[in-house]
């Protein structure tokens, strides 16, 4: 029989939920399904840490994810000793750092929403892969003046709630931060500058001599595989063990970078991603990532001062 190891189980209530019933339910789950006792620390009025000794992490993780599926709370299970050792955070951009999908903003700008939506549907149905869907959508952008589109889109972008204070807190903790996006580099750079990130990677659109989009991309496509490669490259550049990296995103093309990082968080993600990601966060603020790391409201206030 393998020795039991120490784990942290973090309970985060979704906004507007009454804690009493949920806390009782979760504590019953710990004792009856995980078959262990617990120590308990309240991080905030809607977040708690449970210290557990567990045998068989993978099986326990499955039980945890089944317990909180479609519930008004999230449960995150991870080894206790390394949760505050994170040194690198890599974020997806669309529907993660920002609320929108950039390709949809561009489609609206260019009046081609229906054509882009049709390609997106085919991609979601598995009829075409990410690279092909990107090529087809970028092809629709041929003829757009690139000197005006990015500035107009910058004004439409809405940064996700909690992202700015989260970035500030993580920088204060000494973390390296980056965005790796399947979107486009002008907007990824804009987000990098807005948030004080260290890196921005995304796709580059080709232009002609008059700065008109030519319907093609330049260089490597930033797909799921490339995101994973970039995370590892950044980690190596800074001498960071990938085990101390965290990948955060909402899409299937974020799963590979989650798998090479020490920890991954699916942020209000598609069902397939939630099932496969190490952890899920379905709240309204990305600042809740700090609860997952074991920081309380008191700690967070100090980090943001």
N, C-alpha and C positions, 0 to 999 in steps of 0.2 A: 504493500500500500504506500502511495506517495505521500510525502509530508505535506501538511497543509501550509498554504501561503497566505500572506496578508493582502487583502483587497479593500478598496474603497468603493462603496455603492452610493452614488449621489442621486438623490431624489430632487427633481425640480418641477414644481407645480406650474402649469400653464396659468396665464393671467386670469384673474377673476374666479379661481377655484377655491373652495373652502378646504382648509388643510386637514381637519380632524379625520374625516372619513378616509381620505387618501392615505394619510400617515398610518392609520390602523390597518388598512388593506396591505400596504407595503410591508409593514412589520410582521404581519401574519404570513405573507409570502416568504419573507426571510427565514422565519422559524420553521414553516411547514414545507416549503418547496426547496429551499437551499439548505435546510437542516443545520442551521448554525445559530449561535447567539450573536449579539451585536453590541458595539458601543455606538453612541449617537451624539452628533454635534450639529447644532442648528447654525447654518450659515447666514440665513436671512429669513424673513417671514414666509418665504415660499421655497426654501432650499435647505436640505439636510444631508449630512454625510453619515453613512453607517460604516463602521469598521468591522470587517468580517474576516474570519479564517475559513478558507475554502479549499476543497480538494477537487481538481478537475475544472479548470477555468473555462474551457470551451463549452462544456455541457452547461455550466452555470450561466454563461453568457447567453446561450440559447433560451434558457428559462427566463432570464431577465428581459430579453427582447420580446418574448411571447407575452410576458406580463404587462408590458407597457404599450403594446400595439393598439393604436386607436384609442388610447386613454388620455385623460386630461392632465397627464404628467409624463415626464421622461425619467428613465432610470439609466444611469451610466455606470458600468462596472469596469474597473481597471486596477492594476497593481498599485498598492499604496505608496511604495517607496519611490517611484519614479514620476509621480504625477506633477510635481513641481520642478522637475528637471528639464522641462521643455525649453529648447533654445531656438527653434526654427518653426515658423508658422507660414504655410503656403495656402493661399485662398484662391478659390474660383472667383470670377467676377460676376457674371450675369446671374441674377437671382440668389446671389450670396452677398458680396460686398455692396451690390446695388440691387434695387428691387426689380429692374427691368431686364429684358433680353434685348441686347443691343441690335441684333439683326432685325427684330420687330420694329424698333425705333427707326432704323434705316429704311425698312420697307414702307413704313407710314410716311416718312419723309419723301420717298420716291414714288409713292402711290402704287406699290406692287404688293400690298398685304396678301392678297389672295394667292398669288403665285408662290410667295415665300411660305405661306401656311401649308400649301399643298406639298411642298418639299419637306417641310417639318413633319407632317403627318406620315409621309412615306418613311422618313428616318425613324420615327418612333415605332412604326410597325415593323421595323427590321428589314425593309425592302432595300434600303441603301445604307451604307455605313457613314460615319461622321465625315470622313474626308470627301466622299462623293457629295454628300448633302452640302458641305461648305462650298465645294467647287460650283455646284449648281446655283446656290444662293448668291455667291460672289459674282457669278456670271450675269445675274440679273441687275447688278449694280453698274454695269458698263454704261458710261456716258454721264455719270454724276460728277459734278464739280467738287473735287476734294478740298478746295480752298475754303469752302463755306460750310460743308456738312458737319464737320467735327465740332466747330464752335457752336453751331445750333444744337447739336446733340448733347454737348456738355451741359447746356442750360436745362435740358430735359431730364438728365440723370438724377435719380434720387438715391442717396446713400442709405443703406439699410440701418435701421434703428440699432444703436449700440456699437456700431462699427468704429466710430471716432473715439469714444472713450476706451474701447477694447484695444485699439491700436496704441493709444497713449500709454495704457497700463502695461502692455506687453513690451513696449520700447523701454519703459522705466525698469522693467525686469531684465533688460538686456537682451531681449530676443531679436532675431533677424526676421523680417517680415517681407513677404512677396506675394504678388498676384500672378497666377498663371491661367490665362484665359483662352478659350476657343474663339473669343471675339477678336477685336481689332486693336492694334497697338496705340493709336492716338488716344483712345478712351482709357485704355489700361494705364498709360502714362499719366493721364489726367487724374485718375483715381490714386495712383502712386503718389503724386504730388499733393493731392488733397489730404491724404492720410499719413504722409510721412513714411511710406514703405521704402524698403531698400531695393526691391526688384520689381520689374513689370515685364512680363512676357505675353505676347499675343500674336495674332496673325497680321502680316503686313500686306496691304492692298497695293497692287501695281497701278501706276499712273502713266499717262503719256506726257509729251513735252509741254502740254498745256495744263498739267495737273488734273486731267480728267481721268476718272477711274477706268481702267482697261478691262475689268472683269476677271482679273487673275490675281492670285496671291504670289508673293515673293518669299523664297526660302522655305524652311521647314514649316509644315502645318502643325499648329499646337493642338494635338489631339490627346487622348488619354495616355497613350504611351509617351508622348513628348512631355506631358506634365510630370509624369513619374521621373523621367530622365532629368528634367530641370530641377526637381526637388533634390535629387541625389547630387547633381552638380553643385548646387548652392551649398548643400551640407558639406560636401568635400572641400569646397573653396574656403569655408570658415572653420574647418576642422571639427564639424559637429557630427556626432554619431546619429545616423538616421533614426535610431530608436528614440532620440530626443527631439524628433520632428513631429509636427501635427499638420495634417492636411484637412481642409474644410471646404466642402462643396455640396451641391445639390443634385448633380447629374451623374449618369452612368459613366461618363468620361472622366469622373473624378475618383472612381473606385481604384484605379491602378495607382494613383499617387497616394491614396490612403493605404494601399497594401504595402508600399515600400517605406512609408513613414511608420514611426513607432505607434502612432495613434491617428485615427481618422474620425471626423465628426460630420455626419450627414445633416445639413441645415435645411429644415423644412423641405425635405427631399422627396423625390419620386418614390413610390412604394418599393420598387426593385432595389433602389439604392439603400433605403432604410433597412431592408432585410439583410443586405450584404455588408454594410458599414459597421465598423467596430462600435460606434456610438451614434445616437440620434439626438438632435436638439430641435424641438418643434415649438419653441416659444416665440415671442415677438421681439426679442433683443439679443443680438449676438454678444452683448456684454456678459450674458449668462455663461459663456465659455469659461469665465473665471471661476464660477462655482464648480465646474467640472475639474478645474485644477486644484480645488480645495480652498479657495479664497472666500472669506466671509465679506459681508457688507462693510464691516469695519476695516478689513484689509483693503478692500477695493477703494473705499473713500481715501485712505492714505496713499494708495497708488496714484490717484487722480489729483492729489493736491499739488 
